[in-house]
Amino acid sequence: MPILSQDLQYMVREPISPATVVSSLMMHGTMKPDEAMEMTWSSEKGFLYIDGSNVVHSIQYGDTIQTSVAAPHLKVFLPDRLESS
């Protein structure tokens, strides 16, 4: 992915459904700035970890999780040689 891309890259690290149920296309991918993904939790209780173990949210049956690129912009200071990528 280009360093200046505004897309969101995602990867499911620990799927709880068998591989036959979860399409490999859903396990990782990218989302454009105008796209969103919505998921519904169908187990009794669980936890949603965002980018490691520091940000965690408890979830329960029926909760809906929406993921999108709509978030504050991250400011990254790059060397000149990378800005043209």
N, CA and C atoms as an extended XYZ file, in Angstrom:
255
Properties=species:S:1:pos:R:3:atomname:S:1:resname:S:1:resid:I:1 pbc="F F F"
N         0.850       -1.164        0.000 N   MET     1
C         0.000        0.000        0.000 CA  MET     1
C         0.903        1.237        0.000 C   MET     1
N         0.633        2.189       -0.871 N   PRO     2
C         1.457        3.405       -0.898 CA  PRO     2
C         1.395        4.149        0.441 C   PRO     2
N         2.490        4.746        0.831 N   ILE     3
C         2.593        5.390        2.138 CA  ILE     3
C         1.583        6.526        2.306 C   ILE     3
N         1.186        7.197        1.222 N   LEU     4
C         0.239        8.309        1.309 CA  LEU     4
C        -1.207        7.882        1.068 C   LEU     4
N        -1.452        6.607        0.990 N   SER     5
C        -2.805        6.105        0.749 CA  SER     5
C        -3.738        6.508        1.889 C   SER     5
N        -4.984        6.827        1.552 N   GLN     6
C        -5.995        7.139        2.567 CA  GLN     6
C        -6.883        5.926        2.846 C   GLN     6
N        -6.559        4.793        2.253 N   ASP     7
C        -7.326        3.566        2.480 CA  ASP     7
C        -7.037        3.017        3.880 C   ASP     7
N        -7.949        2.205        4.370 N   LEU     8
C        -7.772        1.513        5.643 CA  LEU     8
C        -7.475        0.055        5.343 C   LEU     8
N        -6.387       -0.450        5.873 N   GLN     9
C        -6.035       -1.851        5.677 CA  GLN     9
C        -6.419       -2.615        6.943 C   GLN     9
N        -7.080       -3.773        6.778 N   TYR    10
C        -7.512       -4.551        7.937 CA  TYR    10
C        -7.135       -6.016        7.777 C   TYR    10
N        -7.037       -6.706        8.937 N   MET    11
C        -6.752       -8.135        8.939 CA  MET    11
C        -7.384       -8.752       10.186 C   MET    11
N        -8.134       -9.829       10.008 N   VAL    12
C        -8.698      -10.573       11.134 CA  VAL    12
C        -7.594      -11.490       11.647 C   VAL    12
N        -7.209      -11.316       12.899 N   ARG    13
C        -6.093      -12.092       13.441 CA  ARG    13
C        -6.513      -13.423       14.020 C   ARG    13
N        -7.666      -13.473       14.658 N   GLU    14
C        -8.101      -14.708       15.316 CA  GLU    14
C        -9.571      -14.971       15.004 C   GLU    14
N        -9.858      -15.485       13.809 N   PRO    15
C       -11.260      -15.745       13.456 CA  PRO    15
C       -11.855      -16.835       14.341 C   PRO    15
N       -13.143      -16.698       14.650 N   ILE    16
C       -13.794      -17.704       15.493 CA  ILE    16
C       -14.701      -18.623       14.691 C   ILE    16
N       -14.865      -18.340       13.403 N   SER    17
C       -15.674      -19.205       12.539 CA  SER    17
C       -14.763      -20.134       11.756 C   SER    17
N       -15.232      -21.334       11.441 N   PRO    18
C       -14.430      -22.243       10.613 CA  PRO    18
C       -14.142      -21.625        9.243 C   PRO    18
N       -13.052      -22.019        8.657 N   ALA    19
C       -12.645      -21.476        7.358 CA  ALA    19
C       -13.711      -21.678        6.291 C   ALA    19
N       -14.521      -22.713        6.414 N   THR    20
C       -15.557      -22.953        5.408 CA  THR    20
C       -16.672      -21.918        5.489 C   THR    20
N       -16.822      -21.275        6.654 N   VAL    21
C       -17.872      -20.270        6.831 CA  VAL    21
C       -17.369      -18.883        6.461 C   VAL    21
N       -16.142      -18.582        6.835 N   VAL    22
C       -15.580      -17.256        6.605 CA  VAL    22
C       -14.787      -17.261        5.307 C   VAL    22
N       -15.205      -16.435        4.375 N   SER    23
C       -14.498      -16.315        3.104 CA  SER    23
C       -13.116      -15.726        3.345 C   SER    23
N       -12.124      -16.236        2.661 N   SER    24
C       -10.774      -15.690        2.807 CA  SER    24
C       -10.720      -14.242        2.343 C   SER    24
N       -11.676      -13.830        1.512 N   LEU    25
C       -11.722      -12.437        1.070 CA  LEU    25
C       -12.100      -11.499        2.215 C   LEU    25
N       -12.769      -12.021        3.230 N   MET    26
C       -13.179      -11.191        4.361 CA  MET    26
C       -12.108      -11.129        5.446 C   MET    26
N       -11.094      -11.947        5.355 N   MET    27
C       -10.086      -12.036        6.405 CA  MET    27
C        -9.095      -10.874        6.383 C   MET    27
N        -8.897      -10.285        5.220 N   HIS    28
C        -8.016       -9.121        5.115 CA  HIS    28
C        -8.365       -8.365        3.848 C   HIS    28
N        -8.047       -7.098        3.852 N   GLY    29
C        -8.342       -6.289        2.679 CA  GLY    29
C        -8.149       -4.818        2.970 C   GLY    29
N        -8.676       -3.998        2.084 N   THR    30
C        -8.607       -2.551        2.246 CA  THR    30
C        -9.992       -1.954        2.037 C   THR    30
N       -10.183       -0.792        2.622 N   MET    31
C       -11.426       -0.052        2.465 CA  MET    31
C       -11.093        1.339        1.965 C   MET    31
N       -11.849        1.822        1.010 N   LYS    32
C       -11.695        3.175        0.476 CA  LYS    32
C       -12.316        4.173        1.459 C   LYS    32
N       -11.942        5.453        1.370 N   PRO    33
C       -12.476        6.459        2.298 CA  PRO    33
C       -13.999        6.562        2.331 C   PRO    33
N       -14.684        6.181        1.259 N   ASP    34
C       -16.149        6.292        1.230 CA  ASP    34
C       -16.848        4.976        1.587 C   ASP    34
N       -16.112        3.972        2.034 N   GLU    35
C       -16.687        2.665        2.354 CA  GLU    35
C       -16.779        2.452        3.866 C   GLU    35
N       -17.660        1.541        4.260 N   ALA    36
C       -17.784        1.138        5.664 CA  ALA    36
C       -18.079       -0.355        5.703 C   ALA    36
N       -17.749       -0.986        6.809 N   MET    37
C       -18.027       -2.404        7.010 CA  MET    37
C       -18.808       -2.532        8.316 C   MET    37
N       -19.867       -3.314        8.287 N   GLU    38
C       -20.682       -3.503        9.482 CA  GLU    38
C       -20.723       -4.984        9.837 C   GLU    38
N       -20.515       -5.283       11.126 N   MET    39
C       -20.511       -6.662       11.606 CA  MET    39
C       -21.442       -6.764       12.804 C   MET    39
N       -22.118       -7.898       12.947 N   THR    40
C       -22.983       -8.135       14.097 CA  THR    40
C       -22.424       -9.296       14.904 C   THR    40
N       -22.227       -9.081       16.200 N   TRP    41
C       -21.673      -10.091       17.088 CA  TRP    41
C       -22.765      -11.094       17.436 C   TRP    41
N       -22.488      -12.384       17.238 N   SER    42
C       -23.525      -13.394       17.465 CA  SER    42
C       -23.138      -14.436       18.513 C   SER    42
N       -22.192      -14.097       19.379 N   SER    43
C       -21.872      -14.936       20.536 CA  SER    43
C       -22.330      -14.199       21.793 C   SER    43
N       -22.337      -14.908       22.920 N   GLU    44
C       -22.852      -14.301       24.149 CA  GLU    44
C       -22.045      -13.073       24.572 C   GLU    44
N       -20.739      -13.247       24.737 N   LYS    45
C       -19.871      -12.144       25.161 CA  LYS    45
C       -18.549      -12.239       24.421 C   LYS    45
N       -17.857      -11.133       24.347 N   GLY    46
C       -16.550      -11.147       23.713 CA  GLY    46
C       -15.848       -9.819       23.893 C   GLY    46
N       -14.701       -9.701       23.255 N   PHE    47
C       -13.918       -8.480       23.307 CA  PHE    47
C       -13.452       -8.142       21.905 C   PHE    47
N       -13.402       -6.871       21.618 N   LEU    48
C       -12.917       -6.371       20.339 CA  LEU    48
C       -11.627       -5.621       20.623 C   LEU    48
N       -10.529       -6.092       20.051 N   TYR    49
C        -9.226       -5.466       20.244 CA  TYR    49
C        -8.890       -4.659       19.003 C   TYR    49
N        -8.493       -3.414       19.207 N   ILE    50
C        -8.149       -2.526       18.103 CA  ILE    50
C        -6.641       -2.336       18.087 C   ILE    50
N        -5.991       -2.800       17.032 N   ASP    51
C        -4.562       -2.583       16.817 CA  ASP    51
C        -3.723       -2.985       18.029 C   ASP    51
N        -3.876       -4.214       18.473 N   GLY    52
C        -3.086       -4.709       19.592 CA  GLY    52
C        -3.946       -4.911       20.825 C   GLY    52
N        -3.315       -4.896       21.994 N   SER    53
C        -4.062       -5.184       23.224 CA  SER    53
C        -4.365       -3.939       24.050 C   SER    53
N        -3.950       -2.760       23.596 N   ASN    54
C        -4.142       -1.549       24.390 CA  ASN    54
C        -5.552       -0.981       24.311 C   ASN    54
N        -6.213       -1.085       23.173 N   VAL    55
C        -7.567       -0.564       23.009 CA  VAL    55
C        -8.509       -1.753       22.907 C   VAL    55
N        -9.378       -1.916       23.911 N   VAL    56
C       -10.266       -3.078       23.958 CA  VAL    56
C       -11.674       -2.619       24.329 C   VAL    56
N       -12.668       -3.230       23.709 N   HIS    57
C       -14.073       -2.941       23.991 CA  HIS    57
C       -14.786       -4.265       24.241 C   HIS    57
N       -15.577       -4.331       25.308 N   SER    58
C       -16.371       -5.542       25.529 CA  SER    58
C       -17.598       -5.480       24.626 C   SER    58
N       -18.005       -6.631       24.099 N   ILE    59
C       -19.170       -6.717       23.223 CA  ILE    59
C       -20.035       -7.881       23.679 C   ILE    59
N       -21.313       -7.812       23.332 N   GLN    60
C       -22.239       -8.882       23.707 CA  GLN    60
C       -23.168       -9.171       22.539 C   GLN    60
N       -23.931      -10.233       22.670 N   TYR    61
C       -24.808      -10.709       21.606 CA  TYR    61
C       -25.645       -9.565       21.029 C   TYR    61
N       -25.645       -9.463       19.706 N   GLY    62
C       -26.455       -8.473       19.004 CA  GLY    62
C       -25.778       -7.143       18.769 C   GLY    62
N       -24.616       -6.902       19.392 N   ASP    63
C       -23.915       -5.638       19.166 CA  ASP    63
C       -23.503       -5.523       17.704 C   ASP    63
N       -23.585       -4.314       17.184 N   THR    64
C       -23.172       -4.043       15.810 CA  THR    64
C       -21.910       -3.201       15.851 C   THR    64
N       -20.911       -3.609       15.097 N   ILE    65
C       -19.636       -2.907       15.022 CA  ILE    65
C       -19.505       -2.358       13.615 C   ILE    65
N       -19.241       -1.066       13.504 N   GLN    66
C       -19.045       -0.467       12.185 CA  GLN    66
C       -17.616        0.045       12.097 C   GLN    66
N       -16.954       -0.295       11.019 N   THR    67
C       -15.592        0.135       10.757 CA  THR    67
C       -15.593        0.980        9.503 C   THR    67
N       -14.878        2.094        9.556 N   SER    68
C       -14.763        2.942        8.368 CA  SER    68
C       -13.441        3.692        8.429 C   SER    68
N       -13.165        4.422        7.382 N   VAL    69
C       -11.949        5.219        7.308 CA  VAL    69
C       -12.177        6.576        7.978 C   VAL    69
N       -13.420        6.891        8.323 N   ALA    70
C       -13.766        8.187        8.911 CA  ALA    70
C       -13.197        8.288       10.324 C   ALA    70
N       -12.043        8.866       10.447 N   ALA    71
C       -11.377        9.056       11.737 CA  ALA    71
C       -10.467       10.270       11.602 C   ALA    71
N       -10.024       10.820       12.712 N   PRO    72
C        -9.080       11.936       12.605 CA  PRO    72
C        -7.844       11.507       11.818 C   PRO    72
N        -7.316       12.422       11.040 N   HIS    73
C        -6.123       12.125       10.250 CA  HIS    73
C        -4.911       11.962       11.163 C   HIS    73
N        -4.101       10.997       10.847 N   LEU    74
C        -2.861       10.757       11.560 CA  LEU    74
C        -1.767       11.564       10.879 C   LEU    74
N        -1.069       12.376       11.640 N   LYS    75
C         0.016       13.175       11.066 CA  LYS    75
C         1.307       12.376       11.153 C   LYS    75
N         1.894       12.147       10.007 N   VAL    76
C         3.141       11.398        9.925 CA  VAL    76
C         4.162       12.275        9.221 C   VAL    76
N         5.309       12.415        9.794 N   PHE    77
C         6.371       13.205        9.194 CA  PHE    77
C         7.328       12.250        8.484 C   PHE    77
N         7.397       12.399        7.168 N   LEU    78
C         8.176       11.486        6.336 CA  LEU    78
C         9.394       12.179        5.755 C   LEU    78
N        10.450       11.419        5.506 N   PRO    79
C        11.580       11.975        4.772 CA  PRO    79
C        11.142       12.282        3.339 C   PRO    79
N        11.759       13.259        2.714 N   ASP    80
C        11.404       13.667        1.347 CA  ASP    80
C        11.381       12.497        0.381 C   ASP    80
N        12.274       11.546        0.532 N   ARG    81
C        12.356       10.431       -0.420 CA  ARG    81
C        11.111        9.545       -0.387 C   ARG    81
N        10.348        9.534        0.705 N   LEU    82
C         9.144        8.717        0.801 CA  LEU    82
C         7.881        9.463        0.394 C   LEU    82
N         7.896       10.786        0.431 N   GLU    83
C         6.700       11.556        0.132 CA  GLU    83
C         6.267       11.452       -1.318 C   GLU    83
N         7.144       11.097       -2.203 N   SER    84
C         6.777       10.990       -3.619 CA  SER    84
C         6.268        9.601       -3.976 C   SER    84
N         6.177        8.690       -3.016 N   SER    85
C         5.719        7.310       -3.266 CA  SER    85
C         4.268        7.265       -3.627 C   SER    85
